[in-house]
Amino acid sequence: MIIEPDPYDPRDAALIARLGSDLREEFEELIRRSAPYRYTYNFRWLGRPIIQFPQDLVALQEIVWDTKPDVVVETGIAHGGSLVFYASMLRLLGNGDREVIGIDIDIRAHNRAAIEAHPMASSIHMIQGSSIDPALADEVRTRVRGRRAMVVLDSNHTHAHVLAELELYAPLVSVGCYLAVLDTIVERMPAGSHPDRPWGPGDNPMTAVDAFLAAHPEFEVDSEFDDKLLFTVAPRGYLRRVRA
């Protein structure tokens, strides 16, 4: 079920669009300036490090609440804060066969233990392996089949890896639900911002999103999130499935 729009919603679409147009560069400069301070590492969700901007968490809870997925598939687990976040959001939706499926090529033992001991653990299913392994993707597809699904991509941020994830997991997303591609902001960071990583400007999630959208008109960027969040790791990364 999708919640009907509130006729008394105070948002002003025209003002939101102006906000993005007028202030985006200033906020992205602030993101660039905050990066050396490891800003995203400062926050937790229900006790677990989440490594996200609070603004993006607000956007993601809006999406979960409005679209009512039965399952959220997330690539990239790290400390498990995002898995706990989605599990807690799904619990609030009420009864049903709802769960988060987390995929990571290396689930560290201490992180797995902490996630499995968490009060949200019964709503979390973890799979260790490469998210672009076709056999693993088939396992996820079988588990998701027949359920309303949302997908979040937040693992290896190279163009090739993200594009492969998009092709594998986008088909799971239900019409009206979202495919969130995080860390598209890498494209707008200075060269050399990630010296210990294989991604950077020209080779990152945003370039993968551009290539994917060119071949997949069933998805479109929800520009309202870009315009109203401003301080976000996912510019042009909130993709809504608009048709089958």
QUISULWO-V371616 format. One record per residue. PSI is psi in whole degrees, -180 to 180 (NA if undefined). OMEGA is omega in whole degrees, -180 to 180 (999 if undefined). BURIAL is 1 if it has 16 or more other ideal C-beta (glycine too) atoms within 10 Angstrom, else 0. Layout:
BEGIN
psi,omega,burial
PSI,OMEGA,BURIAL
PSI,OMEGA,BURIAL
END
This chain:
BEGIN
psi,omega,burial
139,176,0
132,-180,0
134,177,0
147,180,0
143,178,0
119,-179,0
-15,-180,0
15,178,0
125,-176,0
-4,-180,0
145,178,0
107,-173,0
-41,-179,0
-40,180,0
-37,177,0
-44,179,1
-41,178,0
-38,178,0
-49,180,1
-44,-178,1
-41,-173,0
-31,-169,0
-4,-173,0
-47,-176,1
-37,178,0
-41,-180,0
-38,180,1
-32,174,1
-39,177,0
-38,176,0
-45,180,1
-39,-179,0
-31,-178,0
-19,-175,0
-43,-180,0
-17,179,0
5,180,0
49,-174,0
-43,-175,0
-15,-178,1
3,-173,0
-1,-169,0
150,178,0
156,172,0
117,-178,1
43,173,0
-12,-178,0
135,176,1
134,-173,1
-22,174,1
51,176,1
158,172,1
138,176,1
-34,180,0
-41,179,1
-34,177,1
-38,177,1
-43,179,0
-43,-178,1
-35,177,1
-35,175,0
-45,-178,0
-49,-179,1
-46,-177,1
-41,-176,0
-33,-174,0
-14,174,1
57,177,1
152,172,1
-28,-177,1
140,172,1
125,176,1
124,179,1
130,172,1
132,-175,1
116,-176,1
-44,-177,1
-121,-178,1
-6,176,1
2,-178,1
-38,180,1
-38,177,1
-43,179,1
-40,178,1
-52,-178,1
-39,179,1
-42,-180,1
-37,177,1
-43,-180,1
-36,177,1
-38,-179,0
-19,179,0
-12,176,0
-164,-175,0
158,178,0
169,-179,0
71,-174,0
140,179,1
164,172,1
133,175,1
116,179,1
136,-177,1
132,176,1
143,-179,1
-21,-179,1
96,177,0
106,-177,1
143,-174,0
-41,-178,0
-33,177,0
-43,178,1
-45,-179,0
-42,-179,0
-40,179,1
-44,-178,1
-21,178,0
-4,-175,0
148,178,1
-20,179,0
3,-171,1
-33,-177,1
-15,179,0
11,-176,1
132,175,1
122,-178,1
142,177,1
125,178,1
131,179,0
174,179,0
130,-180,1
-18,180,1
12,172,1
118,-177,0
-35,180,0
-39,178,0
-41,178,1
-37,177,1
-40,178,0
-43,178,0
-43,-179,1
-42,179,1
-40,-178,0
-32,-177,1
-25,-170,1
131,176,0
1,-178,0
153,178,0
125,-168,1
147,172,1
148,-179,1
139,176,1
126,-179,1
120,-176,1
51,180,1
-122,176,1
129,-171,1
17,176,1
156,179,1
-51,-175,1
-42,-178,0
-47,-178,1
-40,179,1
-39,177,1
-41,176,1
-43,-180,1
-45,-179,1
-34,-178,0
-40,-170,1
-19,178,1
-38,179,1
-18,179,1
-22,-173,1
128,-180,1
152,176,1
132,-177,0
-14,178,0
180,-172,1
151,170,1
107,-177,1
121,178,1
109,-174,1
162,180,1
27,169,1
-18,179,1
-18,180,1
-35,-179,1
-27,-176,1
11,175,1
154,179,1
148,174,0
138,-180,0
4,180,0
-22,-179,1
67,-173,1
-23,-179,0
16,-179,0
154,-177,0
5,-179,0
164,180,1
-172,178,1
132,-178,1
-11,-178,0
86,-170,1
179,-179,1
-34,-179,1
-40,178,1
-34,177,1
-41,178,1
-44,180,1
-44,180,0
-40,-179,0
-47,-177,1
-31,179,1
-25,-178,0
-1,-174,0
81,-179,1
-6,177,0
-9,176,0
148,174,1
153,177,0
131,173,1
95,-173,1
-18,179,0
-37,-180,1
-42,176,1
-47,-172,1
-37,-175,1
-26,-180,1
-51,-178,1
-59,178,1
88,-172,1
147,173,1
-3,-171,1
50,175,1
132,-177,1
21,-177,1
-5,178,1
99,-174,1
128,179,1
135,175,1
119,-173,1
-12,177,0
162,-180,0
NA,999,0
END
